[in-house]
Amino acid sequence: MGDPEALDRAIEYLARVEHADKRPTPEDFVVEELMVNAVPGWAGRTLADLELRSRCGVSVLAVARDHERLEPPDPHRPLGEHDRLVLAGAREEIERVRNARHARQNESTRERS
């Protein structure tokens, strides 16, 4: 099929265009945890590579490596498969990350078929 990153960019662009006139309220702000291994292709990449802030509008508050305690994110350290990211952003921005995750999972499933 196509380049998974191009699909992610298209999803992000459409989300921004569709909701450009909406401003998040404090009630829309959420903090959530996301396992790196839940998103195909994220393990081994760095936060700088993923550009979550500029592409999806979410901030990474902390990274928990395996079973270690939370630590400030190092944008240049490769993410491990069992790392957990603590994300903060508007509910729709966090949803954008989830949608990108599902799009990549669907793409991976189609490629194996």
Summary of the structure (lengths in Angstrom):
residues: 113
radius of gyration: 14.2
end to end distance: 11.4
largest distance: 43.1
contacts: 294
relative contact order: 0.25
helix: 46%
strand: 19%
